[in-house]
C-alpha cells in the first residue's frame, strides 16, 4: 500500500482529467493507498500556460485544425528540443514544484505530458524522491510523452509498447493496460433498460454523437446529413458543457424527421447512454474511444482533429472497429450502407469488444502495487535512469557511431524525397 498518491492531470481537453478520475476511483476501491489526491496541474502554472493549453487548444480545434496538426507533427521528434521545452515549462510551473515538495507523495501518476516532464526533471536534479508513473491517454505515442526519469509507463496497445522500445524504453517498464476509464464502464447493464430510462425506442438503431467534453466541432452539419438517412434512427447528440450548442440543437430537433434527435447536456452517465447505443459518431479522442470500445460500440469517425485523433482513427480502422467519413454530405450514405450489412456490423461489434479494456484503471493500480513490492525505489539515494541512447545500445549492441550514421542516412533520404516532391508539385 502507498502512503500518499498524487495523480496529476491537465484540463487541456476532458480526456486527461477523466483518466485521472478513473485512476483515483480505482485506488480508493482497492484500498491501495492511505491517501489519494488528484490535481489539475494547470492550476499550478502561469496564466499564459493555462490559456495556451486550455482555451488556445479549443480555439485551434475550432478555427485552425490544420495548423494544430502541423504543429503536432513538427513536435513529434523523439528526444529532440527537450531542453528548450523544459526551460519554458520550468519558468511557468514553479507553484507546481512547490506543491510537489510540500506534499511529498511516494507515487506520482501523470495523465498529461506537461507534469510528467516536470516530475522527470525534478527526479533528475534530486529535488524530489518518489516513484513516477506515466499513463499515455492516446493510442499512439507522441514524442512529448517521452521522459528520461520514470518507473512505469502505461499505454493503450501493443504497437505503442514496441514503438517505445524502438526509442530506447525497456519493454519491461511499459505495460499495455489500455487507457483508464471509469470502473462503471466494466459494469454490465441492460440495453433495453437503458433505452427505457432515456425514452428511446427499442426497434430503432441509436447513434451516439459525441462532440467531446467541450462540445466542439461541426455538430449541426453532421445532424443535417444524418437527417438524410434512409434508415429511421435515433441520435443522442452529446453537447458537453456547451449550453449554447444545446439550445441550438433543441431547435434543430423540432423539425419533423425519420431521424429523431435528442440533445444531451453534460452528463456523468455516459456509460448508460453508450449502453443504450449501437454506434458512436464523432472524433476519436483517446478517452471517448476507450469508453466506447468498453461498451462494444462500432465507431463512425468524422473529421478527426489532425494529430492525435488522426492517429487514433488509423488504429481503429486497422482493427476493424470503425468506418471513416471524410465528407459530411455522404455521412448518411455510409451509415446506411453499414446498417444494410448486418454481418459486417456484427463483426465490427465483436472486434470492438475484443479491443476494449474496461478494467484498465484496475490494471494500472495492480501493476503499480506489484512494481512497488518487487522493486522498491531507493528513496535515500540517486534516482537511476539511463539515457535513451544507452538503453537503445544495450539490447542491440550497436556502437554509437553506427546509430548516428543510420540517422544521417534516414535524414538524407527524407530530404531527397522532399526535394523530389517539391519539384513535382512545382512542375504541375
C-alpha positions in Angstrom: 0.0 0.0 0.0 1.2 3.5 -0.8 1.1 6.3 1.8 0.4 9.3 -0.5 -0.5 9.0 -4.2 -0.7 12.2 -6.3 -2.4 12.0 -9.7 -1.7 14.9 -12.0 -3.9 15.6 -15.0 -4.4 18.8 -17.1 -7.6 20.3 -18.2 -6.5 20.6 -21.8 -9.3 18.5 -23.2 -11.5 16.4 -21.0 -9.8 13.1 -21.5 -6.7 13.6 -19.3 -8.9 14.6 -16.4 -11.3 11.6 -16.9 -8.4 9.2 -17.0 -7.1 10.7 -13.7 -10.5 10.4 -12.1 -10.8 6.8 -13.2 -7.4 6.0 -11.5 -8.4 7.9 -8.4 -11.6 5.7 -8.1 -9.6 2.5 -8.7 -7.1 3.4 -6.0 -9.9 4.1 -3.5 -11.9 1.0 -4.4 -8.8 -1.3 -4.0 -7.6 0.4 -0.8 -4.2 0.7 -2.5 -3.2 4.0 -0.8 -3.8 5.7 2.5 -4.3 9.0 0.7 -5.1 9.7 -2.9 -5.1 13.3 -4.3 -6.0 14.3 -7.8 -4.9 17.7 -9.0 -5.1 19.6 -12.3 -1.5 20.6 -13.0 -2.6 23.7 -14.9 -3.9 25.2 -11.6 -0.3 25.4 -10.6 1.0 27.2 -13.7 1.1 30.7 -15.0 -1.9 32.3 -16.7 -0.2 32.1 -20.0 0.3 28.4 -19.8 -3.3 27.8 -18.8 -4.5 29.9 -21.8 -2.2 28.0 -24.2 -3.2 24.5 -23.0 -6.9 25.1 -22.5 -8.5 28.0 -24.4 -5.8 28.0 -27.0 -6.3 24.3 -27.7 -10.1 24.6 -28.1 -9.7 27.7 -30.3 -7.3 25.8 -32.6 -9.6 22.8 -32.8 -12.5 25.0 -33.9 -10.7 27.5 -36.1 -7.3 26.2 -37.2 -7.2 22.3 -37.0 -4.8 22.1 -39.9 -2.3 24.2 -38.2 -2.8 22.2 -35.0 -1.9 19.0 -36.9 1.2 20.6 -38.4 2.4 21.7 -35.0 1.7 18.2 -33.6 3.7 16.5 -36.3 6.5 19.1 -36.1 6.9 18.5 -32.4 6.9 14.7 -32.7 10.7 14.4 -32.7 11.8 11.9 -30.1 14.5 13.1 -27.7 14.7 16.5 -29.6 14.1 20.0 -28.3 13.8 18.8 -24.7 16.0 21.5 -23.2 14.1 24.4 -24.8 10.7 22.9 -23.9 11.7 22.1 -20.4 13.2 25.6 -19.8 9.8 27.1 -20.9 7.8 24.7 -18.7 10.1 25.3 -15.6 9.6 29.0 -15.8 5.8 28.6 -15.7 5.3 25.8 -13.3 7.0 26.9 -10.1 3.8 26.7 -8.0 3.5 23.0 -9.2 7.1 22.3 -8.0 6.3 23.9 -4.6 3.2 21.8 -4.2 5.1 18.6 -5.0 7.8 19.3 -2.5 5.3 20.2 0.2 3.0 17.2 -0.4 5.9 14.7 -0.8 4.0 11.8 -2.4 5.6 8.4 -2.6 3.9 7.9 -6.0 3.1 10.4 -8.7 0.9 9.4 -11.7 0.7 11.7 -14.7 -2.0 11.5 -17.3 -0.6 14.5 -19.2 2.9 15.1 -20.6 3.4 18.5 -19.0 3.5 17.4 -15.4 5.3 14.2 -16.5 8.2 16.2 -17.9 8.4 18.4 -14.7 8.5 15.3 -12.5 11.2 13.7 -14.6 13.3 16.9 -14.3 12.9 17.1 -10.5 13.9 13.4 -10.2 17.0 14.1 -12.3 18.0 17.0 -10.1 17.2 15.0 -6.9 14.7 17.7 -5.8 12.0 15.1 -5.0 12.0 11.4 -4.1 9.1 9.5 -5.5 8.0 6.8 -7.9 6.9 8.2 -11.2 4.3 6.6 -13.5 3.1 7.9 -16.8 -0.3 7.0 -18.4 -0.5 7.8 -22.1 -4.0 8.8 -22.9 -3.9 8.3 -26.7 -3.4 5.1 -28.7 -0.3 6.5 -30.4 2.9 7.7 -28.7 3.9 11.3 -29.3 7.5 12.5 -28.5 6.2 14.9 -25.9 5.3 12.0 -23.7 8.9 10.7 -23.5 10.7 11.2 -20.2 14.1 10.1 -19.1 13.3 9.6 -15.4 10.3 7.3 -14.7 9.4 4.0 -13.2 6.4 2.8 -15.2 4.7 3.6 -18.5 1.1 2.5 -19.3 0.0 2.5 -22.9 -3.1 1.6 -24.9 -1.9 -1.0 -27.4 0.9 -3.5 -28.1 2.2 -1.4 -31.0 2.8 1.6 -28.8 5.0 -0.5 -26.5 7.0 -1.7 -29.5 7.3 1.9 -30.7 8.7 2.9 -27.2 11.1 0.0 -27.2 12.5 1.2 -30.6 13.1 4.6 -28.9 15.1 3.1 -26.1 12.5 2.4 -23.4 12.8 -1.1 -21.9 9.8 -3.3 -22.6 9.6 -4.5 -19.0 8.9 -0.9 -17.9 5.9 -0.5 -20.3 2.6 -2.1 -19.5 -0.2 -2.4 -22.1 -3.0 -1.6 -19.8 -5.4 0.3 -22.1 -6.4 3.8 -21.3 -8.1 4.1 -17.9 -11.8 4.6 -18.0 -14.2 4.9 -15.1 -14.8 1.5 -13.5 -18.5 1.9 -14.2 -17.8 1.1 -17.8 -17.0 -2.5 -16.7 -20.4 -2.9 -15.2 -22.9 -4.9 -17.3 -26.2 -3.1 -17.9 -29.2 -3.9 -19.9 -29.6 -2.1 -23.3 -33.4 -2.5 -23.1 -33.4 -1.0 -19.6 -31.2 2.0 -20.6 -33.4 2.7 -23.6 -36.5 2.7 -21.4 -34.8 5.0 -18.9 -33.9 7.6 -21.6 -37.1 7.4 -23.6 -35.6 5.6 -26.6 -37.4 3.2 -28.9 -36.3 -0.4 -28.8 -36.8 -1.1 -32.5 -34.6 1.7 -34.0 -30.8 1.9 -34.0 -29.3 4.5 -31.7 -26.4 6.7 -32.8 -24.5 8.4 -30.0 -22.9 11.6 -31.5 -20.1 12.9 -29.4 -18.7 16.4 -29.8 -16.1 15.9 -27.0 -16.2 17.2 -23.4 -16.4 20.8 -24.6 -18.9 20.5 -27.3 -16.7 21.5 -30.3 -16.9 20.5 -34.0 -19.3 20.7 -36.9 -22.2 19.3 -35.0 -25.1 20.9 -36.9 -23.6 19.8 -40.2 -23.4 16.2 -39.1 -27.0 16.3 -37.9 -28.2 17.8 -41.2 -26.5 14.9 -43.0 -27.9 12.3 -40.6 -31.4 13.5 -41.3 -31.0 12.3 -44.9 -30.6 8.6 -43.7 -32.9 6.0 -45.3 -32.9 4.0 -42.1 -35.1 5.5 -39.4 -32.8 6.1 -36.4 -32.4 7.9 -33.1 -29.5 10.3 -32.4 -28.3 11.2 -28.9 -26.4 14.4 -29.5 -23.9 15.0 -26.7 -23.3 18.7 -26.3 -20.8 18.6 -23.4 -20.6 21.9 -21.5 -21.6 23.9 -24.5 -25.1 25.3 -23.4 -25.4 27.5 -26.5 -24.9 24.4 -28.7 -27.6 22.5 -26.8 -30.1 25.4 -27.2 -29.4 25.4 -31.0 -29.9 21.7 -31.3 -33.2 21.8 -29.4 -34.5 24.0 -32.3 -32.8 21.6 -34.8 -34.6 18.6 -33.2 -38.0 20.2 -33.5 -38.0 19.7 -37.3 -40.0 16.5 -38.1 -37.8 13.7 -39.5 -37.5 9.9 -39.5 -34.2 10.5 -37.6 -35.1 11.5 -34.1 -32.6 13.9 -32.5 -32.3 14.2 -28.7 -29.8 16.8 -27.5 -28.0 15.9 -24.2 -26.2 18.4 -21.9 -23.1 17.5 -20.0 -23.7 14.3 -18.1 -21.8 11.8 -15.9 -24.0 9.0 -17.2 -22.1 8.4 -20.4 -21.8 4.7 -19.7 -25.6 4.4 -19.7 -26.0 6.4 -22.9 -23.4 4.2 -24.5 -25.1 1.0 -23.3 -28.3 2.2 -25.0 -26.5 2.9 -28.3 -25.3 0.9 -31.3 -22.8 3.3 -32.9 -20.6 6.2 -31.8 -20.2 9.1 -34.3 -17.6 11.7 -33.7 -14.0 12.5 -33.0 -11.8 9.6 -31.7 -10.3 11.1 -28.6 -8.4 8.6 -26.5 -10.8 8.5 -23.6 -14.1 8.7 -25.6 -12.8 5.9 -27.9 -11.7 3.7 -24.9 -15.1 4.2 -23.2 -16.9 3.3 -26.5 -14.8 0.2 -27.0 -15.5 -0.9 -23.4 -19.2 -0.9 -24.4 -18.6 -2.6 -27.8 -19.7 0.4 -29.9 -18.9 0.5 -33.6 -17.2 3.8 -34.4 -18.0 6.2 -37.2 -15.0 8.6 -37.4 -15.9 12.0 -38.7 -13.4 14.9 -39.2 -10.8 13.8 -36.6 -8.6 16.5 -35.3 -5.3 16.4 -37.2 -2.6 14.9 -35.0 -3.5 12.5 -32.2 -7.1 11.9 -33.4 -5.9 11.1 -36.9 -3.6 8.5 -35.5 -6.2 7.1 -33.1 -8.6 6.7 -36.1 -5.9 4.8 -38.0 -5.7 2.2 -35.2 -9.5 1.8 -35.1 -9.7 1.3 -38.9 -6.8 -1.2 -38.8 -8.6 -3.2 -36.0 -11.9 -3.3 -38.0 -14.0 -1.4 -35.4 -14.6 1.8 -37.4 -15.6 3.4 -40.7 -14.5 6.9 -41.6 -16.4 9.7 -43.3 -14.2 12.5 -44.7 -17.1 14.2 -46.4 -20.1 15.1 -44.3 -22.6 15.2 -47.3 -22.1 11.4 -47.6 -22.3 10.6 -43.9 -25.9 9.3 -44.1 -25.0 7.1 -47.1 -22.1 5.5 -45.3 -24.1 4.7 -42.1 -27.0 3.4 -44.2 -24.6 1.1 -46.1 -23.2 -0.2 -42.8 -26.6 -0.8 -41.3 -27.6 -2.7 -44.5 -24.8 -5.2 -43.9 -25.7 -6.8 -40.5 -23.0 -9.4 -40.8 -20.3 -6.8 -41.2 -21.8 -4.8 -38.3 -21.8 -7.8 -36.0 -18.2 -8.5 -36.8 -17.2 -4.9 -36.0 -19.1 -5.1 -32.8 -17.1 -8.2 -31.8 -13.9 -6.5 -32.8 -14.8 -3.5 -30.6 -15.4 -5.7 -27.6 -12.1 -7.5 -28.1 -10.2 -4.2 -28.4 -11.9 -2.7 -25.3 -10.2 -2.7 -21.9 -12.9 -1.7 -19.4 -10.6 -2.7 -16.4 -7.7 -0.6 -17.5 -7.7 1.5 -14.3 -7.5 -1.6 -12.1 -4.7 -3.0 -14.3 -2.7 0.2 -13.7 -3.2 0.1 -9.9 -2.4 -3.6 -9.7 0.8 -3.2 -11.7 2.0 -0.2 -9.6 1.4 -2.2 -6.4 3.4 -5.1 -7.9 6.2 -2.8 -9.0 6.4 -1.2 -5.6 6.6 -4.5 -3.9 9.2 -6.1 -6.1 11.5 -3.1 -6.9 11.2 -0.5 -4.1 12.8 2.8 -5.1 15.8 3.8 -3.1 14.5 7.0 -1.6 17.7 7.7 0.2 19.9 7.5 -2.9 20.0 8.5 -6.5 17.2 8.0 -9.0 19.0 5.9 -11.6 17.8 6.4 -15.1 19.9 5.7 -18.1 19.8 7.9 -21.2 17.7 6.7 -24.1 20.8 6.1 -26.2 22.4 3.9 -23.5 19.1 1.8 -23.3 19.0 1.5 -27.1 22.6 0.3 -27.4 22.3 -2.4 -24.8 19.7 -4.7 -26.4 21.2 -4.2 -29.9 24.9 -4.0 -29.0 25.4 -1.3 -31.7 28.2 1.2 -31.4 27.1 4.8 -31.2 28.7 5.7 -34.5 26.6 3.1 -36.3 23.4 4.6 -34.8 24.5 8.1 -35.8 25.3 7.0 -39.3 21.9 5.4 -39.7 20.2 8.5 -38.5 22.1 10.6 -41.0 21.2 8.2 -43.8 17.5 8.4 -42.9 17.7 12.3 -42.8 19.4 12.4 -46.2 16.8 10.1 -47.7 14.0 12.2 -46.3 15.5 15.4 -47.7 15.8 13.8 -51.1 12.2 12.7 -51.1 11.1 16.2 -50.0 13.1 17.8 -52.9 11.6 15.4 -55.5 8.1 16.1 -54.2 8.7 19.9 -54.3 9.9 19.7 -57.9 7.0 17.6 -58.9 4.5 20.0 -57.4 6.3 23.0 -58.9 6.1 21.3 -62.3 2.4 20.8 -62.0 
